[in-house]
Amino acid sequence: MKAAKTPTTASVLETGGLSEMPCVAITADVPETTSVASAVPQSSRGIFITFEGGDGAGKSTQIELLSQYLESRGKTVVQTLEPGGTELGRNIRELLLHGGQVSPRAEALLYAADRAQHVDCLIRPALEAGQVVISDRYIDSSLAYQGGARDLGEEITQLSQWATQNLWPDVTVLLDIDPRIGLRRAMDAEPDIEYDRMEAESLAFHEAVRARFLELATADPSRYLVVDATLSREKIATKIRARIDEHFSQNLTACEHSEKPLTRETGENPVCEHTKEQLAREAGENSTCENESITRGAGENPDGENPACANKKQHAGTNAVSKAPKD
């Protein structure tokens, strides 16, 4: 958990165009059980990727490699971290990792406060702007460290869901490593940096964290990608890229195909807004005049004109709404 190796929101301000301050809590009107996935059309929202794992697993390296890969494909990438992804979060990080004794419940509340600010001020705005957010740690770290190793249980899940208004990642990459190897790696990489409070915990604590991470991954395989962190950095990066490419491909497929039958029946496509007009024409409706109502033969539109669309002229006996040529 060394801040020196972890990307910060400075990279967001340089490349993402998002300003952290002032923080506008744009989710105030969103119900607590509503994630950004349901609040924003899938075709317009970004993708939320988190990296988890013990210290020394190589999260920072793989985050940077994935960011470069996605940027090379034209994506706008926001790199961030927990704790410390906002101005408030950086103060909380100092208290948590270098501020002396913190009780387990106080620790859990501080992480939740950092995360609530992080979601409101950075993560959700970036997702709603269609950007890719990659975070070094998120909810699953609290579930593993406080819920598992601190033995605070399911209360941590409830607290985290409340703090984030139930915003979960699209993909979580777990870099799995034996704590003995990971801690040795971390120490070898930066021998002059003193262990923070979490790194200085016992080996049994770090083993409990790893076990809990693996339990979480087993329980949610559709979200998790578990990678052996002892593989070469190139092999790890290849596995991660394949999973992210698969996610983008699945979203594209859902956008282009799975919603079309529903759209042909209803004239609306809540996921693929860019196809609404085309599909509405196929359904015999005019998506530019959603409120018009023409009842031929009922005396409501005797002149064959549509009063809801003043810029359109329709003549009796002509279907000017459905422009698609007949077979």
C-alpha positions as CSV (number, residue, x, y, z in Angstrom):
1,M,0.0,0.0,0.0
2,K,2.9,2.4,-0.7
3,A,1.6,5.6,-2.2
4,A,4.9,6.2,-4.0
5,K,4.1,3.4,-6.5
6,T,0.4,4.1,-7.0
7,P,-1.2,6.3,-9.6
8,T,-3.0,9.3,-8.1
9,T,-5.7,11.6,-9.3
10,A,-3.0,13.9,-10.6
11,S,-3.1,11.8,-13.8
12,V,-6.8,12.3,-13.9
13,L,-6.5,16.1,-14.0
14,E,-3.8,15.9,-16.6
15,T,-5.4,13.4,-19.0
16,G,-9.1,12.9,-18.1
17,G,-10.3,16.5,-18.0
18,L,-12.2,16.0,-14.8
19,S,-11.8,18.4,-11.9
20,E,-12.0,16.8,-8.5
21,M,-13.0,20.1,-6.7
22,P,-15.5,21.4,-6.2
23,C,-17.2,18.1,-5.5
24,V,-20.9,18.0,-6.7
25,A,-22.8,15.1,-5.3
26,I,-24.5,14.3,-8.6
27,T,-25.9,11.0,-7.2
28,A,-28.1,12.7,-4.6
29,D,-31.3,11.8,-6.5
30,V,-30.3,8.2,-7.3
31,P,-31.8,5.6,-5.0
32,E,-29.3,3.7,-2.7
33,T,-29.9,0.5,-4.5
34,T,-29.3,1.9,-8.0
35,S,-25.8,1.5,-9.5
36,V,-24.4,3.7,-12.2
37,A,-25.0,0.8,-14.6
38,S,-28.8,1.3,-14.2
39,A,-28.7,5.0,-13.9
40,V,-26.8,5.6,-17.2
41,P,-27.5,4.0,-20.6
42,Q,-24.9,1.2,-21.1
43,S,-24.0,2.6,-24.5
44,S,-23.0,5.9,-23.0
45,R,-21.4,5.0,-19.7
46,G,-17.8,4.0,-19.2
47,I,-16.3,0.9,-17.7
48,F,-15.2,0.5,-14.1
49,I,-12.2,-1.8,-13.5
50,T,-10.7,-2.5,-10.1
51,F,-7.4,-4.2,-9.2
52,E,-7.2,-6.2,-6.0
53,G,-4.6,-8.3,-4.2
54,G,-2.0,-8.3,-1.5
55,D,0.9,-6.0,-1.2
56,G,3.7,-6.8,-3.8
57,A,1.2,-8.4,-6.2
58,G,2.1,-5.9,-9.0
59,K,-1.2,-3.9,-9.2
60,S,0.5,-0.6,-10.0
61,T,2.5,-2.1,-12.9
62,Q,-0.5,-3.9,-14.4
63,I,-2.7,-0.8,-14.0
64,E,-0.2,1.2,-16.0
65,L,0.1,-1.4,-18.7
66,L,-3.7,-1.7,-19.1
67,S,-4.1,2.1,-19.2
68,Q,-1.6,2.3,-22.0
69,Y,-3.3,-0.4,-23.9
70,L,-6.8,1.1,-23.6
71,E,-5.5,4.6,-24.5
72,S,-3.9,3.2,-27.6
73,R,-7.4,2.0,-28.6
74,G,-8.8,5.5,-28.2
75,K,-10.2,5.2,-24.7
76,T,-10.0,8.0,-22.1
77,V,-8.6,6.3,-18.9
78,V,-8.8,7.6,-15.4
79,Q,-6.4,6.0,-13.0
80,T,-7.1,6.3,-9.3
81,L,-6.6,4.5,-6.0
82,E,-8.0,3.8,-2.5
83,P,-7.5,5.2,0.0
84,G,-6.5,8.6,-1.4
85,G,-8.2,9.2,-4.7
86,T,-9.5,12.6,-3.7
87,E,-8.2,15.5,-1.6
88,L,-10.2,14.3,1.4
89,G,-9.1,10.8,0.7
90,R,-5.4,11.7,0.8
91,N,-5.9,13.0,4.4
92,I,-7.8,9.9,5.3
93,R,-5.0,7.8,3.8
94,E,-2.4,9.4,6.0
95,L,-4.6,8.7,9.1
96,L,-5.2,5.1,8.1
97,L,-1.7,4.1,7.1
98,H,0.6,6.4,9.1
99,G,-1.5,7.8,11.9
100,G,-0.9,5.4,14.7
101,Q,-3.4,3.1,16.4
102,V,-6.9,2.8,14.7
103,S,-9.5,0.5,16.0
104,P,-11.0,-2.0,13.5
105,R,-14.4,-0.3,13.4
106,A,-12.9,3.1,13.1
107,E,-10.7,1.8,10.3
108,A,-13.7,0.4,8.5
109,L,-15.6,3.8,8.8
110,L,-12.6,5.7,7.5
111,Y,-12.3,3.5,4.5
112,A,-16.0,3.9,3.8
113,A,-15.7,7.7,4.1
114,D,-12.9,7.7,1.7
115,R,-14.8,5.6,-0.7
116,A,-18.0,7.6,-0.5
117,Q,-16.1,10.8,-1.5
118,H,-14.2,8.9,-4.2
119,V,-17.4,7.7,-5.8
120,D,-19.2,11.0,-5.7
121,C,-16.3,13.3,-6.7
122,L,-14.4,11.1,-9.2
123,I,-15.6,7.6,-10.1
124,R,-19.2,8.3,-11.0
125,P,-18.6,11.5,-12.9
126,A,-16.0,9.8,-15.0
127,L,-18.2,6.8,-15.8
128,E,-21.1,9.1,-16.7
129,A,-18.7,10.9,-19.1
130,G,-18.1,7.6,-20.8
131,Q,-14.5,7.2,-19.5
132,V,-12.7,4.0,-18.3
133,V,-12.0,4.2,-14.5
134,I,-9.2,1.9,-13.2
135,S,-8.9,1.9,-9.4
136,D,-6.1,0.4,-7.3
137,R,-8.4,-1.2,-4.6
138,Y,-12.1,-0.7,-4.0
139,I,-14.9,-2.4,-2.0
140,D,-13.3,-5.8,-2.2
141,S,-10.3,-4.6,-0.2
142,S,-12.6,-3.7,2.6
143,L,-14.3,-7.0,2.4
144,A,-11.0,-8.8,2.6
145,Y,-9.1,-6.7,5.1
146,Q,-11.8,-5.4,7.4
147,G,-14.5,-8.0,6.8
148,G,-12.1,-11.0,6.6
149,A,-8.9,-10.4,8.4
150,R,-10.4,-8.0,11.0
151,D,-13.4,-10.4,11.3
152,L,-16.0,-7.7,11.0
153,G,-18.1,-9.8,8.6
154,E,-21.1,-8.8,6.5
155,E,-21.4,-5.4,8.2
156,I,-18.6,-4.3,5.9
157,T,-20.6,-5.2,2.8
158,Q,-23.6,-3.2,4.0
159,L,-21.4,-0.3,5.0
160,S,-19.7,-0.3,1.6
161,Q,-22.9,-0.6,-0.4
162,W,-24.4,2.4,1.5
163,A,-21.2,4.5,1.1
164,T,-21.1,3.9,-2.7
165,Q,-24.9,3.7,-3.4
166,N,-24.3,0.1,-4.5
167,L,-21.8,1.0,-7.2
168,W,-19.8,-2.2,-8.0
169,P,-17.1,-2.7,-10.6
170,D,-17.7,-4.1,-14.0
171,V,-14.5,-6.2,-13.8
172,T,-12.3,-6.9,-10.9
173,V,-8.7,-8.2,-11.5
174,L,-7.4,-10.2,-8.5
175,L,-3.6,-10.6,-8.7
176,D,-3.2,-13.6,-6.4
177,I,0.1,-14.1,-4.6
178,D,1.4,-15.8,-1.5
179,P,1.9,-13.1,1.1
180,R,5.4,-14.3,1.8
181,I,6.4,-13.6,-1.8
182,G,4.4,-10.4,-2.1
183,L,5.8,-8.8,1.1
184,R,9.3,-9.7,0.1
185,R,8.7,-8.2,-3.4
186,A,7.4,-5.0,-1.8
187,M,10.4,-4.7,0.5
188,D,12.9,-5.5,-2.3
189,A,11.3,-2.9,-4.6
190,E,11.5,-0.1,-2.0
191,P,13.9,-1.1,0.7
192,D,14.2,2.4,2.1
193,I,10.5,2.9,2.7
194,E,9.1,1.9,6.0
195,Y,6.1,-0.4,6.1
196,D,2.8,1.3,6.6
197,R,0.4,0.1,9.3
198,M,-1.4,-2.5,7.1
199,E,1.8,-3.9,5.6
200,A,3.2,-4.3,9.1
201,E,0.5,-6.7,10.1
202,S,1.3,-10.3,10.9
203,L,1.7,-13.0,8.2
204,A,-1.5,-14.6,9.5
205,F,-3.3,-11.4,8.9
206,H,-2.1,-11.3,5.3
207,E,-2.9,-14.9,4.7
208,A,-6.5,-14.3,6.0
209,V,-6.7,-11.4,3.5
210,R,-5.6,-13.6,0.6
211,A,-8.1,-16.3,1.6
212,R,-11.0,-13.9,1.7
213,F,-10.1,-12.4,-1.7
214,L,-10.2,-15.9,-3.2
215,E,-13.5,-16.6,-1.5
216,L,-14.9,-13.4,-3.0
217,A,-13.6,-14.4,-6.5
218,T,-15.2,-17.9,-6.2
219,A,-18.5,-16.4,-5.3
220,D,-18.6,-13.9,-8.2
221,P,-16.7,-15.4,-11.2
222,S,-18.5,-13.3,-13.7
223,R,-17.0,-10.1,-12.3
224,Y,-13.6,-11.5,-11.1
225,L,-10.5,-12.4,-13.1
226,V,-8.0,-14.2,-10.9
227,V,-4.4,-14.1,-12.2
228,D,-1.3,-15.8,-10.8
229,A,0.8,-12.8,-9.8
230,T,4.0,-14.8,-10.1
231,L,3.7,-15.0,-13.9
232,S,5.7,-12.7,-16.0
233,R,4.3,-9.2,-16.3
234,E,3.7,-9.8,-20.1
235,K,1.6,-12.9,-19.5
236,I,-0.4,-11.2,-16.8
237,A,-1.0,-8.2,-19.0
238,T,-2.2,-10.5,-21.9
239,K,-4.7,-12.2,-19.6
240,I,-6.1,-8.9,-18.4
241,R,-6.3,-7.5,-21.9
242,A,-8.2,-10.5,-23.1
243,R,-10.8,-10.2,-20.3
244,I,-11.3,-6.5,-20.8
245,D,-11.6,-7.0,-24.6
246,E,-14.2,-9.6,-23.9
247,H,-16.1,-7.2,-21.7
248,F,-16.2,-4.5,-24.4
249,S,-17.2,-7.1,-27.0
250,Q,-20.1,-8.4,-24.9
251,N,-21.4,-4.8,-24.3
252,L,-21.2,-4.1,-28.1
253,T,-23.1,-7.3,-28.8
254,A,-25.7,-6.5,-26.3
255,C,-26.1,-3.0,-27.7
256,E,-26.3,-4.1,-31.4
257,H,-28.3,-7.3,-31.1
258,S,-30.0,-8.3,-27.9
259,E,-32.1,-5.2,-27.5
260,K,-33.4,-5.1,-31.1
261,P,-36.3,-7.5,-30.6
262,L,-37.6,-5.5,-27.7
263,T,-37.1,-2.2,-29.6
264,R,-39.1,-3.5,-32.6
265,E,-42.1,-4.1,-30.2
266,T,-41.8,-0.9,-28.1
267,G,-40.1,1.6,-30.4
268,E,-37.6,2.3,-27.7
269,N,-34.2,1.0,-26.9
270,P,-33.0,2.1,-23.4
271,V,-29.5,0.6,-24.0
272,C,-28.7,1.6,-27.6
273,E,-30.0,5.1,-27.9
274,H,-28.2,5.6,-31.2
275,T,-30.4,3.0,-32.9
276,K,-33.7,4.3,-31.7
277,E,-34.6,6.3,-34.7
278,Q,-33.7,3.6,-37.2
279,L,-35.6,0.9,-35.3
280,A,-38.6,3.2,-34.7
281,R,-38.9,3.7,-38.4
282,E,-39.0,-0.1,-38.9
283,A,-41.7,-0.3,-36.2
284,G,-43.8,2.3,-38.1
285,E,-43.3,5.0,-35.5
286,N,-41.6,8.4,-35.7
287,S,-39.0,8.7,-33.0
288,T,-38.8,12.4,-33.5
289,C,-42.4,12.9,-32.6
290,E,-42.9,10.6,-29.7
291,N,-46.0,12.3,-28.4
292,E,-48.0,12.4,-31.6
293,S,-51.3,10.5,-31.9
294,I,-53.0,10.2,-35.3
295,T,-56.3,8.3,-35.3
296,R,-57.4,8.0,-38.9
297,G,-61.1,7.8,-39.5
298,A,-61.9,8.9,-35.9
299,G,-62.3,12.5,-36.8
300,E,-59.3,13.6,-34.7
301,N,-57.1,14.6,-37.6
302,P,-59.6,15.3,-40.5
303,D,-57.0,17.2,-42.6
304,G,-54.4,14.5,-42.4
305,E,-52.1,16.8,-40.5
306,N,-50.2,16.1,-37.3
307,P,-50.6,19.0,-34.9
308,A,-47.9,17.6,-32.6
309,C,-45.3,18.1,-35.4
310,A,-45.8,21.5,-37.0
311,N,-42.9,21.0,-39.4
312,K,-44.4,17.9,-40.9
313,K,-47.3,17.7,-43.4
314,Q,-49.2,14.4,-43.7
315,H,-51.9,13.8,-46.4
316,A,-54.8,11.6,-45.8
317,G,-54.2,8.1,-46.9
318,T,-50.4,8.4,-46.8
319,N,-48.3,6.9,-44.1
320,A,-45.7,9.6,-43.8
321,V,-44.5,8.3,-40.4
322,S,-43.1,5.1,-41.7
323,K,-40.5,6.1,-44.3
324,A,-39.0,2.6,-44.8
325,P,-39.7,1.3,-48.3
326,K,-42.0,-1.7,-48.4
327,D,-40.7,-5.0,-49.7
